[in-house]
Amino acid sequence: MKALTLMLLMLVPCFLQAECPAPYETETFTTDGGKPVRITLIKHGSLEISYDGLSIQVDPVNGYGKPTDYAAEFPKADVILVTHEHGDHLDGEALKTLSKETTLLILNGTSAQKTGRGLVIANGETWTLPKGILLEAVPAYNTTPGREKFHPKGNGNGYVLTLDGLRIYIAGDTEDVPEMADLKDIDIAFLPVNQPYTMTVEQCAAATRIIRPKVLIPYHFGKTDLTGLQEMLPGQTILFRNMQ
């Protein structure tokens, strides 16, 4: 079994720490080879993953919820991942702000139609990012009758990143779909719990039992009450963070 070390469990704003951008909570994990991976929990579906000198932005959005000044608070991104085209995940201005000449923008097909640029990756496809990071695009969609219109099957992506043996699953907007049974050896799982668009608390618990991550971080939960999630998952490490 891979060793996973939770190096830092932030309970204070990030700006009180050296080399941290802005007042965001961060979590730092260690890869199999001993390299730190710092995940900055920006808001909702927006994350930054910092690894071996790389900045990877996930679903960067300026205006949703609390404003984010990407120009002032974060470096230009080496890689930007977009799960799907909804406005709380795809923001053209944020993409411009974070992009430099060498930035690799990876997104689903519908997002590429809106932006007019980027590398399109579909469910089931893989790509090797800089520093040998393996990227896998996995299904993200609704299954509850009447909610399929929110996130139809085959459109949006979830992403699995493997960084020197450390496997991070960023689910995107999805319910507990059958394909989650194919996810193996997940160290950190970001699962959305935002009603009525993604998982219920019960579905999040069910997905966690299927995936069996070492660490669960609920995100993209809006006003959903997460009370009771820990009781549904006895023994599961859950980091409850401000990811509304």
C-alpha positions as CSV (number, residue, x, y, z in Angstrom):
1,M,0.0,0.0,0.0
2,K,1.3,3.4,-0.9
3,A,2.3,5.6,2.0
4,L,0.4,8.8,2.2
5,T,1.5,11.5,4.6
6,L,-0.7,14.4,5.4
7,M,2.1,17.0,6.0
8,L,0.0,20.0,6.8
9,L,-3.6,20.4,7.9
10,M,-4.2,24.1,7.6
11,L,-6.6,25.6,10.1
12,V,-5.4,29.2,9.5
13,P,-5.5,31.4,6.4
14,C,-2.8,30.7,3.9
15,F,-1.5,34.2,3.8
16,L,-0.1,33.7,7.3
17,Q,2.3,31.1,5.8
18,A,5.4,31.9,3.7
19,E,5.0,31.2,-0.1
20,C,1.2,30.9,0.0
21,P,-1.1,32.9,-2.3
22,A,-3.8,34.8,-0.6
23,P,-6.1,33.8,2.4
24,Y,-6.9,30.3,1.2
25,E,-6.8,27.0,3.0
26,T,-4.2,24.6,1.7
27,E,-3.4,20.9,2.1
28,T,0.1,19.5,1.5
29,F,0.6,15.8,0.7
30,T,3.8,13.8,0.0
31,T,4.4,11.7,-3.1
32,D,5.9,8.2,-3.0
33,G,9.2,9.8,-3.9
34,G,9.0,12.3,-1.1
35,K,8.0,15.4,-3.1
36,P,5.4,17.8,-1.7
37,V,2.1,18.4,-3.5
38,R,0.3,21.5,-2.2
39,I,-3.4,21.9,-3.0
40,T,-4.9,25.3,-2.6
41,L,-8.6,25.2,-2.0
42,I,-9.8,28.3,-3.7
43,K,-13.6,28.0,-3.8
44,H,-16.4,25.8,-5.1
45,G,-14.8,23.8,-8.0
46,S,-11.6,25.8,-8.2
47,L,-8.3,24.4,-7.0
48,E,-4.6,25.0,-7.6
49,I,-2.2,22.1,-7.4
50,S,1.5,23.0,-7.0
51,Y,4.0,20.3,-7.6
52,D,7.7,20.3,-8.5
53,G,7.7,23.9,-9.7
54,L,4.4,23.5,-11.7
55,S,1.1,25.3,-11.1
56,I,-1.9,23.4,-12.2
57,Q,-5.2,25.2,-12.1
58,V,-8.5,23.4,-12.0
59,D,-11.8,25.1,-13.1
60,P,-10.5,28.7,-12.4
61,V,-13.4,31.2,-12.1
62,N,-13.1,34.9,-11.2
63,G,-16.5,35.9,-10.1
64,Y,-18.5,32.9,-8.8
65,G,-19.1,33.3,-5.0
66,K,-16.2,35.1,-3.5
67,P,-14.2,37.1,-6.1
68,T,-10.8,35.7,-6.9
69,D,-8.0,38.0,-8.2
70,Y,-5.9,35.4,-10.1
71,A,-3.5,38.0,-11.4
72,A,-2.5,39.1,-7.9
73,E,-2.9,35.9,-5.9
74,F,-1.5,33.1,-8.2
75,P,1.3,32.6,-10.7
76,K,0.6,32.0,-14.4
77,A,-0.4,28.4,-14.8
78,D,1.6,25.7,-16.5
79,V,-1.5,23.6,-16.9
80,I,-5.2,24.5,-16.7
81,L,-7.9,21.8,-16.5
82,V,-11.6,22.6,-17.2
83,T,-14.1,19.9,-16.4
84,H,-17.0,21.3,-18.3
85,E,-18.6,24.5,-19.8
86,H,-20.9,25.7,-17.0
87,G,-20.1,29.3,-15.8
88,D,-19.0,28.2,-12.3
89,H,-16.3,26.0,-14.0
90,L,-15.4,27.8,-17.2
91,D,-14.4,31.5,-17.2
92,G,-12.7,32.9,-20.2
93,E,-11.3,35.9,-18.4
94,A,-9.7,33.7,-15.7
95,L,-8.2,31.6,-18.5
96,K,-6.7,34.6,-20.1
97,T,-5.3,35.9,-16.8
98,L,-3.7,32.6,-15.9
99,S,-2.4,31.8,-19.3
100,K,1.2,32.3,-20.6
101,E,2.6,31.3,-24.0
102,T,3.4,27.8,-22.8
103,T,0.3,27.1,-20.7
104,L,-1.4,23.8,-21.6
105,L,-5.2,24.2,-21.5
106,I,-7.1,20.9,-21.3
107,L,-10.9,20.7,-21.5
108,N,-13.9,18.8,-22.7
109,G,-15.3,19.3,-26.2
110,T,-18.1,21.7,-25.3
111,S,-15.8,24.0,-23.4
112,A,-13.4,24.1,-26.3
113,Q,-16.2,25.2,-28.6
114,K,-16.8,28.1,-26.2
115,T,-13.2,29.1,-25.8
116,G,-12.0,28.3,-29.3
117,R,-8.8,26.8,-28.0
118,G,-7.3,24.1,-25.9
119,L,-6.6,20.4,-26.0
120,V,-9.8,18.4,-26.0
121,I,-9.8,15.2,-24.0
122,A,-12.8,12.9,-23.7
123,N,-13.9,10.4,-21.1
124,G,-11.4,7.5,-21.1
125,E,-8.5,9.4,-22.7
126,T,-5.2,10.0,-21.1
127,W,-2.4,12.6,-21.5
128,T,1.1,13.0,-20.0
129,L,1.6,16.4,-18.5
130,P,5.0,18.0,-17.7
131,K,7.1,16.4,-15.0
132,G,5.7,13.0,-16.0
133,I,2.2,13.6,-14.5
134,L,-0.4,11.2,-15.9
135,L,-3.8,12.8,-16.5
136,E,-6.9,10.5,-17.0
137,A,-10.3,11.9,-18.0
138,V,-13.1,10.0,-16.5
139,P,-16.9,10.2,-16.8
140,A,-18.9,12.9,-14.9
141,Y,-22.6,13.0,-15.3
142,N,-26.0,12.9,-13.6
143,T,-28.0,9.7,-13.2
144,T,-31.1,10.8,-11.2
145,P,-34.2,10.9,-13.4
146,G,-34.9,14.5,-14.3
147,R,-31.4,15.7,-13.6
148,E,-29.7,14.2,-16.7
149,K,-30.1,17.6,-18.3
150,F,-27.7,19.2,-15.8
151,H,-24.7,17.1,-16.8
152,P,-25.4,14.6,-19.6
153,K,-23.4,11.5,-20.0
154,G,-20.4,11.8,-22.2
155,N,-20.0,15.5,-22.0
156,G,-18.1,16.6,-18.8
157,N,-14.9,15.2,-17.4
158,G,-13.6,14.3,-14.0
159,Y,-9.8,14.1,-13.8
160,V,-7.4,11.7,-12.1
161,L,-3.8,13.1,-11.7
162,T,-1.0,10.8,-10.8
163,L,2.0,12.7,-9.5
164,D,5.0,10.5,-8.6
165,G,2.6,7.8,-7.4
166,L,0.2,10.2,-5.6
167,R,-3.3,9.8,-7.1
168,I,-5.7,12.7,-6.9
169,Y,-9.3,12.4,-8.2
170,I,-11.2,15.6,-9.0
171,A,-14.7,14.5,-9.8
172,G,-16.1,17.5,-11.6
173,D,-19.9,17.7,-11.6
174,T,-21.2,14.2,-11.2
175,E,-23.3,11.8,-9.2
176,D,-22.1,8.4,-8.0
177,V,-21.8,6.9,-11.4
178,P,-21.0,3.2,-12.0
179,E,-17.7,4.0,-13.7
180,M,-16.3,5.0,-10.2
181,A,-15.8,1.3,-9.6
182,D,-12.9,1.5,-12.1
183,L,-11.0,4.1,-10.0
184,K,-8.1,2.4,-8.1
185,D,-5.6,3.4,-5.5
186,I,-7.0,7.0,-5.1
187,D,-5.2,8.9,-2.4
188,I,-7.3,12.1,-2.4
189,A,-10.8,12.4,-3.7
190,F,-12.6,15.7,-4.4
191,L,-16.3,14.8,-4.6
192,P,-19.1,17.4,-5.3
193,V,-22.1,17.7,-3.0
194,N,-24.3,20.4,-4.5
195,Q,-28.0,19.9,-4.7
196,P,-29.7,19.4,-7.1
197,Y,-26.9,19.4,-9.6
198,T,-24.4,16.9,-8.2
199,M,-24.4,14.3,-5.3
200,T,-26.6,14.1,-2.3
201,V,-24.7,13.5,1.0
202,E,-25.8,9.9,0.8
203,Q,-24.5,9.6,-2.8
204,C,-21.2,11.1,-1.7
205,A,-20.9,8.5,1.0
206,A,-21.8,5.8,-1.5
207,A,-19.2,7.0,-3.9
208,T,-16.6,7.1,-1.2
209,R,-17.3,3.5,-0.3
210,I,-16.8,2.6,-3.9
211,I,-13.6,4.6,-4.5
212,R,-12.1,4.1,-1.0
213,P,-9.8,7.1,-1.1
214,K,-7.4,7.6,1.8
215,V,-8.6,11.2,2.1
216,L,-12.0,12.6,1.1
217,I,-12.5,16.4,0.6
218,P,-16.1,17.3,-0.2
219,Y,-16.2,20.3,-2.5
220,H,-18.6,22.2,-4.7
221,F,-21.2,21.8,-2.0
222,G,-23.0,25.2,-2.2
223,K,-25.6,25.3,0.6
224,T,-25.8,21.5,1.1
225,D,-25.6,20.5,4.7
226,L,-22.8,18.0,5.2
227,T,-23.9,17.1,8.7
228,G,-23.9,13.3,9.0
229,L,-21.4,12.5,6.3
230,Q,-18.7,11.5,8.8
231,E,-21.2,9.2,10.6
232,M,-22.0,7.6,7.3
233,L,-18.3,6.9,6.7
234,P,-16.8,5.7,10.0
235,G,-13.1,5.5,9.9
236,Q,-12.8,7.6,6.7
237,T,-10.5,10.6,6.8
238,I,-12.6,13.6,5.7
239,L,-11.3,17.1,5.5
240,F,-14.2,19.5,5.7
241,R,-13.1,22.7,4.1
242,N,-14.7,25.9,2.9
243,M,-15.4,24.8,-0.7
244,Q,-18.9,26.3,-1.2
